[in-house]
């Protein structure tokens, strides 16, 4: 079950990353699970999946642009929502 999930997470990585590191990642999984549990490796593969697609695909530019566009709106609408000074 854990190996299937881990292999599936590796298959979801970008093709260039997968072609370069798939065999090594599976070897590490086999070695590590003999001595410890598989949970840390599955967690690491999930984080790596997000990082690879976000950083290497250039999607980070879209995320940063969305944040930069939303922050001024929140500041502007915040002045309409709270026209009086907020005091703690």
VMD Tcl script that draws the C-alpha trace (Angstrom):
set ca {
  {0.00 0.00 0.00}
  {2.68 2.52 0.99}
  {4.89 1.57 -1.96}
  {1.96 2.01 -4.35}
  {1.20 5.44 -2.91}
  {4.87 6.44 -3.04}
  {5.21 5.24 -6.63}
  {2.04 7.13 -7.57}
  {3.43 10.33 -6.01}
  {6.64 9.91 -8.00}
  {4.65 9.42 -11.22}
  {2.91 12.76 -10.64}
  {6.24 14.65 -10.64}
  {7.27 16.53 -13.81}
  {8.71 14.20 -16.49}
  {12.26 15.58 -16.37}
  {12.47 15.10 -12.60}
  {10.91 11.65 -12.78}
  {13.26 10.41 -15.51}
  {16.29 11.57 -13.58}
  {15.38 10.48 -10.05}
  {12.69 7.76 -10.16}
  {14.98 4.75 -9.83}
  {17.00 6.35 -7.05}
  {13.87 7.36 -5.13}
  {12.46 3.85 -5.32}
  {15.78 2.38 -4.19}
  {15.86 4.76 -1.22}
  {12.27 3.80 -0.40}
  {13.16 0.11 -0.37}
  {16.22 0.65 1.81}
  {14.53 3.06 4.22}
  {11.38 1.01 4.76}
  {13.49 -1.99 5.82}
  {14.74 -0.03 8.84}
  {12.00 2.59 9.44}
  {8.43 3.34 8.45}
  {7.41 4.69 5.07}
  {5.45 7.69 6.38}
  {8.37 10.20 6.30}
  {9.20 9.29 2.70}
  {5.58 9.53 1.55}
  {5.32 12.94 3.24}
  {8.57 14.06 1.60}
  {7.36 12.89 -1.82}
  {4.13 14.87 -1.43}
  {6.02 18.04 -0.46}
  {8.47 17.47 -3.32}
  {5.58 17.09 -5.74}
  {4.15 20.46 -4.77}
  {7.57 22.11 -4.86}
  {8.49 20.69 -8.27}
  {5.26 21.73 -9.97}
  {5.15 25.12 -8.29}
  {8.77 26.18 -8.74}
  {9.91 24.45 -11.90}
  {6.79 25.03 -13.95}
  {6.83 28.78 -13.38}
  {3.48 28.60 -11.61}
  {5.03 30.57 -8.74}
  {4.80 33.66 -10.93}
  {1.03 33.26 -11.18}
  {0.70 32.68 -7.44}
  {2.84 35.71 -6.64}
  {0.87 37.82 -9.13}
  {-2.43 36.74 -7.57}
  {-1.19 37.62 -4.10}
  {0.11 40.98 -5.30}
  {-3.27 41.68 -6.91}
  {-5.37 40.66 -3.91}
  {-3.43 42.55 -1.21}
  {-4.31 46.05 -2.54}
  {-7.95 45.00 -2.86}
  {-8.00 43.82 0.74}
  {-6.45 47.08 1.88}
  {-8.93 49.13 -0.16}
  {-12.01 47.19 0.92}
  {-10.75 47.11 4.48}
  {-11.18 50.88 4.65}
  {-14.82 50.48 3.56}
  {-15.52 47.68 5.99}
  {-14.00 49.51 8.95}
  {-14.43 53.29 8.40}
  {-13.67 53.90 12.07}
  {-10.30 53.19 13.68}
  {-10.03 49.71 15.14}
  {-8.72 49.76 18.70}
  {-7.74 46.70 20.70}
}
mol new
graphics top color blue
foreach p $ca { graphics top sphere $p radius 0.5 }
foreach p [lrange $ca 0 end-1] q [lrange $ca 1 end] { graphics top cylinder $p $q radius 0.2 }
display resetview
